[in-house]
């Protein structure tokens, strides 16, 4: 885990933190100090930059990615 905290999951405040090299949504727990339920699949850009870049390259170069920059529902 590094000290990465940043707005990432749609908030204007730091709502993401790095745990074991992957980002977790700090707003995804049911109670203060509870377990986080969203995250763990996006590599951290600070301590896992190569995997972070590859993650977004894989998503944007997939056949399901449309010109409007969203994933297709098909």
N, C-alpha and C positions, 0 to 999 in steps of 0.2 A: 504494500500500500504506500502510495506517495501522498503528498499534501495537496493534490489537485482538488480544487473546489471551484465551480464555475456555473453560470447559467447554461444549461444544456438541454433540459427536458421541457422547454417552453416557458420557463419562468424568467422574470427580469432580475432575479436575485440568484445567488449560487444555490442551485438545486441538485447539483451532481457532485458526487465524491468518488474517489478511486478506492476500490477494495480489491486487493490482489491483482492489480493491473487492468481492472475493468470498471466501467462507470455504473453507478447505482443512483437511482432517483431518491433523494432525501425526503421527498414528499410522499413516498409510497408505503409508509408504515401506518398502522392503525392506531398506535399510541406512542407518545414520546418515549424514545429509547427502545421501541419495538423493532422487530425484524423488518428489513426492507423487502418489498415484494416485486419491485420493478427494477430491472437492470441485470448486469452481469454478462451481457452479450456484446456490448460495444467496448472495444479496447480503449484504454486511457490514452489521450493524445500526449500526455506528459511523460509517462514512464513506459509506454508501449506504443510509440509513434509509428513504427513500421506496420504493426498489426492494425492500428487505427486507420492508417491510409489505405491499407489493403481492404479493410472492411467496407469503407465508403467507395472504393474503386469497384469492388465486387458488386455492390448494390447499384451503382449508377451505370455500370456496363452490362447489367442483366437485360434480357429480352423483355422483361416485365416493366422496365423503367420507361415512362412515356415522356414526350417532349415537354409536358407541363411540370416535370420534376416530381412526379408522384408515382407510386407503384400502382400498377393496373389491378383492378379488382377481378379481372377475368380468371 
